[in-house]
Amino acid sequence: MLVRHLVLGDLQTNCYIVNDDEGGAAVVIDPAGEPDRLLAAIEGLSVALVVLTHAHFDHLGAVCEVLDATDARLLVHEIDAPRIVSPAADGTGAAPFGYDYSAPSADQTLVEGDTVESGSLVMQVLHTPGHTPGSICLLAEDHLFSGDTLFAGSVGRTDFPGGDMREMQRSIARLATLADGIVVYPGHGPETTIGRERAVNPFFPRS
């Protein structure tokens, strides 16, 4: 599996361009912003899918441009799907911060247990609410794309509309059952591993 990483937008959001190592079409996870940079990064690639880990505006600022430039289909969890089409506080959350970012309606909605597939790349959908009701992580082999659920040393905020700390705690407890060697690619900040987070993250459950 090949993972390309860009840091995009005013909030320094991580965007990942992922594909198998056999020439399969790419999957863009969280096209956060700076469409010119992102389009340059995917130039020459076939892009099959765009996946949003959740509905917030800082994770979809370049979604329209990527969809217009490719034949990609847009995927998001079914609970967050109604939120991505509006910049309101209970939508993408853009309007309260002075932005107007939103996305078109999803081509496909996701639920727990679904898989996102392109070529030989297979990513399992884990529904991990807490940051938003429809937040997801994507697990592919020993790689976890965690969106704003899990960060290096912390977790996503739960004080935005739809956030819920009890749900976040349950989601983190679930991620804590994964193997230590799994590399975590979060929505903001540096990558980490489940083992490192088990050792240092104060939100991980303690026995």
C-alpha positions in Angstrom: 0.0 0.0 0.0 1.2 3.5 -0.9 0.4 6.5 1.3 1.0 10.1 0.2 0.5 12.8 2.8 -0.4 16.4 2.4 -1.0 19.1 5.1 -3.7 21.4 3.7 -5.8 24.4 4.6 -5.9 27.0 7.3 -6.3 24.4 10.0 -3.4 22.2 8.8 -5.5 19.2 8.1 -3.9 16.0 6.9 -5.0 14.6 3.6 -4.0 11.2 2.4 -3.8 9.8 -1.1 -3.8 6.0 -0.8 -3.5 3.2 -3.4 -2.3 -0.3 -3.7 1.2 -0.9 -5.0 -0.1 -2.6 -8.1 -1.3 0.4 -10.1 -4.9 0.5 -8.7 -6.8 3.7 -8.6 -6.2 6.0 -5.7 -8.5 6.9 -2.8 -8.3 10.5 -1.5 -9.1 10.7 2.3 -10.2 14.1 3.5 -9.4 16.6 0.6 -9.0 19.3 3.2 -8.2 22.4 1.1 -5.7 24.1 -1.2 -7.2 22.5 -4.3 -4.3 23.6 -6.6 -1.8 21.7 -4.4 -4.0 18.7 -4.1 -4.8 18.5 -7.8 -1.1 18.8 -8.6 -0.4 15.8 -6.2 -3.0 13.6 -7.9 -2.1 14.7 -11.5 -1.6 11.6 -13.6 -3.3 9.3 -11.1 -6.6 7.6 -11.6 -8.8 8.5 -8.5 -11.7 6.2 -7.8 -13.0 7.5 -4.5 -13.0 10.4 -2.1 -13.7 9.4 1.5 -14.5 11.9 4.3 -13.7 10.7 7.8 -16.4 13.1 9.0 -18.4 16.2 7.9 -16.3 19.1 9.2 -15.3 21.8 6.7 -11.6 21.6 7.3 -11.6 18.0 5.9 -13.5 18.8 2.7 -12.4 22.2 1.5 -11.2 20.9 -1.8 -13.8 18.2 -2.4 -15.6 19.9 -5.2 -12.5 20.5 -7.2 -11.3 16.9 -6.8 -14.6 15.6 -7.8 -14.8 17.9 -10.8 -11.3 16.9 -11.9 -11.7 13.2 -11.6 -14.3 10.4 -12.0 -14.2 9.8 -8.2 -17.2 9.0 -6.1 -17.8 10.6 -2.7 -18.3 8.5 0.4 -19.1 9.4 3.9 -20.9 7.8 6.9 -24.6 7.8 6.6 -25.1 9.8 9.8 -22.8 12.6 8.7 -24.0 12.6 5.1 -26.8 15.2 5.6 -24.3 17.5 7.3 -21.8 17.8 4.5 -24.2 19.8 2.2 -24.6 22.8 4.5 -22.0 25.1 6.0 -24.2 25.7 9.1 -23.0 25.0 12.6 -24.8 21.7 12.5 -23.5 21.0 9.0 -19.9 21.3 8.1 -19.5 23.9 10.8 -17.9 26.3 8.4 -20.2 29.3 8.8 -19.4 30.1 12.5 -15.8 30.4 11.5 -16.5 32.6 8.5 -16.1 30.0 5.8 -18.8 28.6 3.4 -17.3 25.2 2.7 -19.8 22.4 1.9 -19.9 19.4 -0.4 -22.3 17.8 -2.9 -24.4 14.9 -1.7 -22.5 11.7 -1.2 -22.6 9.1 -4.0 -22.5 6.4 -1.3 -23.0 6.3 2.4 -21.1 4.1 4.7 -21.9 2.1 7.9 -20.0 0.0 10.3 -18.5 -3.0 8.7 -18.5 -1.7 5.1 -15.3 -1.9 3.1 -13.8 0.8 0.9 -12.1 -0.9 -2.0 -10.0 0.1 -5.0 -7.8 -2.4 -6.8 -6.3 -4.7 -4.2 -6.7 -2.0 -1.5 -9.3 -2.9 1.1 -10.1 -0.5 4.0 -12.5 -1.6 6.7 -14.9 1.1 8.0 -15.0 1.5 11.7 -17.8 3.8 13.0 -16.1 5.9 15.8 -18.5 8.6 16.9 -17.6 11.3 19.4 -16.1 14.1 17.4 -19.1 13.9 15.1 -21.9 11.4 15.2 -20.8 9.9 11.9 -17.0 9.9 12.4 -15.2 6.9 10.9 -11.8 5.4 10.9 -10.4 3.3 8.0 -8.4 0.2 8.8 -6.2 -1.2 6.0 -3.8 -3.9 6.9 -1.5 -2.3 9.6 -2.6 1.3 8.8 -5.4 3.2 10.5 -6.7 6.5 9.1 -8.3 7.9 12.2 -9.7 11.3 11.1 -10.3 13.5 14.2 -11.0 10.5 16.5 -7.5 9.7 17.5 -4.4 12.0 17.5 -0.9 11.5 18.7 -1.3 12.0 22.5 -4.9 13.2 22.3 -8.4 12.8 20.8 -10.7 15.0 18.8 -12.7 17.8 20.3 -16.2 16.9 21.5 -17.5 20.5 22.1 -18.8 21.1 18.6 -22.4 20.3 17.6 -22.9 16.6 17.6 -19.8 15.9 19.7 -20.1 13.5 22.7 -17.3 12.7 25.1 -18.9 9.4 26.2 -19.1 8.3 22.6 -15.5 9.3 22.1 -14.4 7.3 25.1 -16.2 4.3 23.7 -14.6 4.8 20.3 -11.1 5.1 21.8 -11.7 2.0 23.9 -12.5 0.2 20.7 -9.3 1.4 19.0 -7.3 0.4 22.0 -8.1 -3.2 21.1 -6.1 -3.0 17.9 -2.5 -4.3 17.6 0.3 -2.1 18.9 2.1 -2.1 15.6 -0.7 -0.4 13.6 0.4 2.9 12.2 -2.1 5.7 12.9 -2.6 8.5 10.3 -4.6 11.2 12.1 -6.6 14.1 10.8 -4.2 16.6 12.3 -0.6 16.3 13.6 2.0 13.6 13.2 1.5 9.9 12.7 1.8 7.6 15.6 1.1 4.0 16.5 -1.5 2.2 18.6 1.3 1.0 20.9 2.6 4.5 21.5 -0.9 5.8 22.2 -1.5 2.9 24.6 1.6 4.0 26.5 1.2 7.8 26.5 -2.3 8.9 25.5 -4.3 9.9 28.6 -7.6 9.1 26.9 -6.7 5.4 26.4 -8.3 3.1 28.9 -6.1 1.9 31.7 -6.5 -1.6 33.2 
